[in-house]
Each structure stands twice: as C-alpha cells, then as structure tokens.
Amino acid sequence: MTNWLWKAAIAGFCGSLAHTLLMYLKSRYGLLPAFQPYESLQTALSRITGGEVHPIVPWVLSFLNGSTILSFAFDHLSPRLPGRSGLAKGLAFGVAGWLAMGLLFFPLIGMGLFATGLGLGIQPALFSLAMILAYSLVLGAVYG
C-alpha cells in the first residue's frame, strides 16, 4: 500500500518541480507578462475569502496539488489511460488536464475560456499546454 503512495508522491513532486521551473523561466525571461495565472488565482482567492491572500499561497496550492491530489489521480487513472509507457500516459493525462483547465479553471478565475479573456490570442492557451505538459510528462516518466 505505501509503495504506490510513495511512487505517486515522488512522481508528482518531480512533475511539480518541472512545472515550477517552467514558470520561473517564464518570469525570468518576461514571457507573456500579461498572462499571470497565479496572480489571477490570488485575486480570485481574495474575492472568495474577503481578505488579502499572500502571493505565495497560489504557488503552494499548485505545488501541493501537483504533488498529492493530481499524482494520486494519475496513479488511479493510469491503467485506463491510453499508451503503454508512463510518458504516453502522462501525455494523455496532461491533455485532459489542459482541457479541464482551459474550460473550467481559467473561466472560474476570470480569464475566460483558455484565457482568451486576456486579449492575447492563442498564446496563453499554448503556454498553459506547455505548463501542464511540463508537469504531466515528467510525472508519467517518473511514475513509469
């Protein structure tokens, strides 16, 4: 029982590190400066709670979500995902996550479908795909 728990948690942690590195590089090199999903999440959380939310909170939530909830979901769904390798399963998991993020999460935090509400065209949608795939491909490779 604990073996699968550790396997999923370690794979999720590695995927979260890959995602965090990509987001760091985005910030460092000034890529898509108007596309700030963590700031948008912080604003939404402030509205929900009625108070100030520290900027670290969305980052911590994202990291913990990727290291726990999503990695355990991947572990549970892995036998049903298409593909034979962990990498292929990670790709399928990532595309499904990207669709969910673009259709549900971005509209909930005020960015519109696939963040089109930002007026930046397809760029945020493509970068969010890169964000998700950075996580899910590493998750699948390490898990596999």
Summary of the structure (lengths in Angstrom):
residues: 144
radius of gyration: 15.3
end to end distance: 17.3
largest distance: 47.4
contacts: 459
relative contact order: 0.20
helix: 80%
strand: 0%
